[in-house]
Amino acid sequence: MSKKENFLKGFLKENPIFVFLLGMCPALAVTATFETSLGMGLLVVFVLTGSNIVVSLVKGFIPDQVRTPAYIVIIATFVTVVKMLTFAYAIELYDALGVFLPLIVVNCLILGRAEAFASKNNVLDSTIDGIGMGLGFTFALVVIGVFREFLATGGIQWGVYLPFFVDAPIHLFTLDWIINLFTDGFVIADYGLAVFSLPPGAFIALGIILAGFQFKKSRQIKRELEEKKKLIAERKRQALEKKKEKALAAAKLAKAGE
């Protein structure tokens, strides 16, 4: 596997949420908004990359009998760091994530990558794997978060939980901008599907998105099967033509011999 493939595999081909269904607790619990989804994703990127690097460095010194507990201690160290940083610089995000911030320690994705990849590969490949899989996880969370927030409020906000680059919360996008071109006083938030900001909405949103991914995957598999059938048919045709050519050549030789 090339380094590019190692980096990109986590986005679609081996996406932790949409393909392997790992880390489902944060995918359902903290994706009510774009900001909380992005915040959780970036924290996971940091923890996953850092733990992959350390595990790859010390893998030769850890006995097999205590391998998993050692990995958990390494992951917990990085989670403690991000917890303190989040509390110091993004207290709103810290409060919004709640118990799911320390629960990053037992995220199946992070422990799984440490066991399946970082413990068997060099530091560079483990770093690339950590960043790629972490960004793939972030991508999945953001897709769910944008989907839920847009359906619930009709827009996407910034600055509520991640107070960076702005002095006050702003709308990155809202349908009010488009609708108010044709009418005045319309507020899309009054007509939002509030269920998508609640826990049941997380299951509904995830189900819709997973159905879309599975539909795309099934179409791709069907297309690949059709291409294989065409290739097999073409090879059969070529083999048949070769047999005919050999038969004609043999007949000519026999006729010439007479």
N, C-alpha and C positions, 0 to 999 in steps of 0.2 A: 504494500500500500504506500503510495506517494504521500508526501507531507501535505499536499493540497487536498487529496482525498481524505486524509486523516482529519484535517480541519473541517471540511465541508460535510462529512458524513452525519454530524449531529443535527443538521438543519432539517433534512427531509428523510434521507435514506434510513438513518438510525435515530430519528428524533426521540428523545427520552419519553415524552408525553404522548405524542400522536402515534408512535410506532410501538414502543415497549411499555407504555402505560406506567412509567416510573414517576415518583414524586407527585402522586395524585392528590395528596393532602393539600399542599400549597396551590396546586392547579385549581382546586375547587374552593379553597378557603380564602385566598388573598387576591383573587383576580376580579374583584368587583369593579375596580377602576384600572385605567391604563398605568397610573403612577405606582400603585401598590404592586402591580404585576412587574413593571420594569424594576422597581426597587428590589423586590425579592429575587428577580433574575440576576441582577448585577451582584448581589450578595453571594448568590450561589456560584457565579462565575469566579469570584475571588476565592471562596472556600475550596471549590473544586480544583482550581488551578494550583493554589498553594499546597493543598494536601497531595495532589498528584506529584508535584515536584519533590516534596519531602519524602513521600513513600518511595519514589524512584531512587532517591539518594540513599536511603537507609534500608532498602529491601534486603540487602545482603547481611545485615546485622540483626534482623528480627527472626527469632525461632518460629517455626511453623506452628507450634502449640499456642503461641500468644499473638499470632499475626492479626487476627480480627480485632481483639482488644487494643492492640497497639495502633491500628489504623483509626479506631474510634477516638483514641486520645489525641492523635494528630489532628483529626477533623475538628474535635471539640476545641482545640487550641485556636484554630482559625475562626471558628464560630464565636468564641469569646472575644476575639479581636474585632470582628465585624459588629458584634452586639454593642461593644463600647463605642465604636465609631458612629454607629447609627444613633445611639442615645445622645452622643455629643453634638452631631451635626444635622440630624434629621429626626427630631423627637416625635414629630407627627407620624412619620413612617414607622418608627419604633413602636408607637402606641397602636397603629393600625395592624401591624404584623402580629403583635402580641406573642402568644406562646409559640407561634409557628416560626419565629426567629430562632430561638434556641433549638427547636426541633429540626433545624437543618443538620444537626449532628447525626440524626438517624435517617437522613434522606437516602433512599435506596440508590439513587443515581450516584451520589458521591462515594459511598462505600463500595458500590459495584464497580465504578471505574478504578478505584484504588486496588481492588482485588483482581479485576479482570485485565486491566491494562497497565497501570503504573507499576505494579509489582513485577511486571514481566518485560518492561521496555526501558529505554534510556531516558534521561532527563528531558532532552529536547522533544522527543516524540510524546512523552507524558505531558509536557507543557502544552503542546499543540492540541493534544486530545482534551485536556482540561478546558482550554479556552473554547475549542470548537463545540464540545458537548455542552459546556455552560451557556454559550451563546445560543445554541439550539434550544436549550431549556428555556432561556429568556425569550427567545422568539415565540415559542409555544405559549408561554404565559402572557406575553403581550398580545398575541392574536386573540386569546380568550378574553383578556381584560378589555381590549378595544371593542370587541364584539358585545360584551356585556354592558359596558358603560354607554356605548352609543345607543343600544336598544333601550336602556333604562332612562337615559337623560337626553338623548338626541345630540350629544356633543362629547368632546374630549377635552378635559381640563388639565392644566399644568400649574404647579405651584402650591397645591393643597398639602401634599405629603412630601414632595421633594422641593424644598424652597431654594432652588438654585437658579440663578440667571434672571429671576424676576423678583420684584418687590411685593407683589400681590398675585393671587391666583388669576390666571387668564384662560381663555378658551383657545385651544389650538385649532379646534373646528367645532362648529355647531350648525345645525340645519336652519337655525334662526336667520343666519346670514343670507341664505338662499330664499327662504319663505318670505322674509320681510322685504324682498325686492318687489313682491307682488301685493303684500298686505301689511298693515301696521298693527303693532300690539300683539303679535302672535308669539307665544312662548312654547317652544317644543317640549320643554321639560314637563309641562302640564299634561302632555299626552304620551309620555314615555311609558314603557312597559316595566313597571317597578319591580316585577317579579325577578328580572334579571340582575337586580342589585342584591337579591336575597339568596340564601343557600340553594333553594330549588332551582333558581335561575342558572346557577353554576353547572348543575347536572344537565339541564336542558341545552345550555350553550355548548358544553363539552360534547354532548351527544351529537348535536348538529355538525360541529366541526369534524369530529371523528368520522361521521357518516360521509362528509365531503371527501376526507382523505381516503377512506376505504373505496368510495366510488371511483376516485381518480386512480387508485392502485389497481382496482379490478379492471378498469379500462386499459391500463398499461399492460397488465398480464394478458388480457384478451388480444391486444395488439401484438404482443410478443409471440403468442401462440399462432396467430395468423401468419406472422412473418416466418416462423419456423415451418409451418405447413407449406407456404409458398416455396421456401428454400428446399424442402424435401421433394416437392413436386418438380422443381426445376432440376434437381440432381437426378431424379428418376428419368426425366425427359432426356437429359444429357447422356445418362448411361444407356438408355434405349437407342439413342442416335448412334452412339459408339458401337453398340452391338450390331445395328443395321449396317454401319460402315464396314465392320469386320466381316459380316456375312457377305456383303457385296464384293469385298476384296477377295475373300475365299472363293466365291463363285467365279470371279474373273480369272483367278489363278487356275482353277480347275478347268475352265473353258480353254484357257491358253495351253494347258498341258495336253488337251485332246488334239 
